[in-house]
Amino acid sequence: MNAAAKPACFADIQVGDVLPSQIWTVTKADIAAFGEFLYPPQPDNPERKGNPHIDEEYARQSIYGGLFVDGNQTVAFLCRMATDWLPAGALAHGWSDVDLKFPNPCRLDDVITFTGKVATKSSERGRDQVRLEVLASNQAGKLVAVGHISAQVAR
C-alpha cells in the first residue's frame, strides 16, 4: 500500500490511510544514549546491580541473553512516526493514548520497520480523534511492538 499524504487537518484523514513507514537500524550508541538517560548510574543503590540495556555482562545474564532496546525507545520511534504524519500538535494537543505490547525484544543491529494505518476516526465529546494501528517488526519479520496510538486532531 502507498502511504497517504500528510493530512493538514482532521477532515483530510480517512480510515485505512497508511502512514509512511520508518526504518531504524539499532546501534550500540542508540541503546547506550537512551539507556543512560532512563537509567543513570546509581552508585549508592546496591540493589541495582546493572542495566541490561547498556551493561553487556549484566544483559547476558538476563532473560534476553544480551543487550536489548528499552521498550520506551521503541515507543518513542512509533510516536515519532505518528507525529511526522499527523497534523501538527496531534499527540500533544490535549489528549492522546499509547497502548502497546512488546512480543519480542529489539536487539543490537536489528533493522526495525515501523508501520501504521488509521484504524478509526471519530468525533466525541467535542474531540476529533484518530486511532492508529501501529507495528514494529525486525528484519526477520518478528513483531517487536504492536498496538494503538490514539490522538486528538485539530479541525
PLY file of the C-alpha trace (Angstrom):
ply
format ascii 1.0
element vertex 155
property float x
property float y
property float z
element edge 154
property int vertex1
property int vertex2
end_header
0.00 0.00 0.00
1.10 3.51 -0.72
1.46 5.95 2.14
-1.19 8.64 2.39
-0.19 12.28 2.00
0.33 14.16 5.27
-3.09 15.47 6.30
-3.50 19.17 7.09
-6.49 18.63 9.38
-8.96 16.07 10.73
-11.15 16.22 7.60
-8.18 15.07 5.47
-7.74 11.82 7.44
-9.51 8.68 6.22
-9.86 5.25 7.85
-7.35 3.00 6.09
-4.81 5.75 5.41
-1.31 4.29 5.62
1.46 6.22 7.38
4.88 6.39 5.72
6.99 3.63 7.25
10.22 4.43 9.05
13.30 2.26 9.49
15.81 2.18 12.34
18.98 0.12 12.50
19.71 -0.41 16.21
23.23 0.63 17.22
25.03 0.26 20.50
25.28 4.07 20.68
21.46 4.34 20.37
20.94 1.84 23.17
23.56 3.48 25.38
22.27 7.03 24.89
18.71 6.07 25.71
19.68 3.67 28.50
21.88 6.20 30.25
19.10 8.78 30.03
16.48 6.49 31.59
18.78 4.62 33.93
21.53 6.94 35.17
24.25 5.35 37.31
23.22 4.89 40.95
26.37 4.01 42.90
24.54 4.37 46.23
21.94 1.73 45.31
23.38 -1.77 45.91
20.13 -3.40 44.73
20.74 -2.07 41.24
23.42 -4.40 40.02
23.38 -3.39 36.37
21.43 -2.05 33.45
20.59 -4.75 30.88
20.27 -2.12 28.16
23.86 -0.88 28.40
25.80 -3.35 30.60
26.73 -6.26 28.30
27.74 -8.64 31.09
24.58 -7.99 33.05
22.49 -8.28 29.87
23.93 -11.74 29.12
22.55 -12.90 32.48
19.06 -11.51 31.75
16.21 -13.49 30.20
17.15 -11.95 26.84
20.75 -13.20 26.87
22.27 -9.96 25.61
21.77 -6.25 25.04
18.28 -5.18 24.06
16.38 -1.96 23.45
14.24 -0.48 26.21
10.57 -0.62 25.20
10.29 3.12 25.81
12.76 3.70 23.00
10.55 1.71 20.62
7.54 3.74 21.82
9.46 6.93 21.02
10.05 5.81 17.43
6.40 4.82 16.95
5.26 8.18 18.35
7.69 9.97 16.04
6.22 8.11 13.05
2.73 9.21 14.15
3.69 12.84 14.77
5.59 13.04 11.48
2.35 12.17 9.66
-0.47 13.62 11.77
-1.31 17.33 11.62
0.88 19.49 13.86
0.32 19.08 17.59
-1.91 15.99 17.36
-0.16 13.89 20.01
0.45 16.89 22.24
-2.90 18.61 21.64
-4.74 17.89 24.86
-5.39 14.17 24.62
-3.52 11.11 23.42
-3.15 7.46 24.38
-0.47 4.89 23.61
-1.28 1.21 24.13
1.47 -1.18 23.02
2.67 -4.71 23.64
6.22 -5.95 23.09
6.15 -9.61 21.99
9.88 -9.77 21.14
12.89 -7.66 22.08
14.75 -5.31 19.72
18.41 -6.24 19.70
21.70 -4.71 18.64
21.99 -4.50 14.81
18.28 -5.26 14.25
16.67 -3.35 11.41
13.29 -2.26 12.76
10.50 -1.19 10.40
7.73 0.95 11.89
4.37 0.94 10.11
0.93 2.30 10.84
-2.53 2.93 9.46
-5.67 4.76 10.54
-7.92 2.20 12.25
-10.74 4.51 13.34
-11.78 8.14 13.19
-14.42 9.67 15.47
-15.80 12.88 16.90
-16.91 12.54 20.51
-17.35 14.99 23.39
-16.05 17.85 21.29
-12.90 15.98 20.31
-11.88 14.82 16.84
-9.86 11.66 17.36
-7.98 9.11 15.32
-6.78 5.70 16.40
-3.72 4.42 14.61
-2.85 0.73 14.43
0.95 0.60 14.70
3.50 -2.17 14.32
7.25 -2.54 14.60
8.98 -5.61 13.23
12.58 -6.68 12.82
14.39 -7.84 9.69
13.18 -11.42 10.29
9.55 -10.25 10.33
9.14 -10.79 14.08
6.91 -8.24 15.79
8.73 -6.21 18.43
5.80 -3.87 19.14
2.12 -3.91 18.28
-0.78 -1.76 19.40
-2.52 1.57 19.00
-1.78 5.25 19.26
-4.82 7.49 19.67
-4.67 11.24 19.25
-6.85 14.31 19.21
-6.52 16.16 15.92
-7.24 19.84 15.34
-10.06 20.70 12.94
0 1
1 2
2 3
3 4
4 5
5 6
6 7
7 8
8 9
9 10
10 11
11 12
12 13
13 14
14 15
15 16
16 17
17 18
18 19
19 20
20 21
21 22
22 23
23 24
24 25
25 26
26 27
27 28
28 29
29 30
30 31
31 32
32 33
33 34
34 35
35 36
36 37
37 38
38 39
39 40
40 41
41 42
42 43
43 44
44 45
45 46
46 47
47 48
48 49
49 50
50 51
51 52
52 53
53 54
54 55
55 56
56 57
57 58
58 59
59 60
60 61
61 62
62 63
63 64
64 65
65 66
66 67
67 68
68 69
69 70
70 71
71 72
72 73
73 74
74 75
75 76
76 77
77 78
78 79
79 80
80 81
81 82
82 83
83 84
84 85
85 86
86 87
87 88
88 89
89 90
90 91
91 92
92 93
93 94
94 95
95 96
96 97
97 98
98 99
99 100
100 101
101 102
102 103
103 104
104 105
105 106
106 107
107 108
108 109
109 110
110 111
111 112
112 113
113 114
114 115
115 116
116 117
117 118
118 119
119 120
120 121
121 122
122 123
123 124
124 125
125 126
126 127
127 128
128 129
129 130
130 131
131 132
132 133
133 134
134 135
135 136
136 137
137 138
138 139
139 140
140 141
141 142
142 143
143 144
144 145
145 146
146 147
147 148
148 149
149 150
150 151
151 152
152 153
153 154
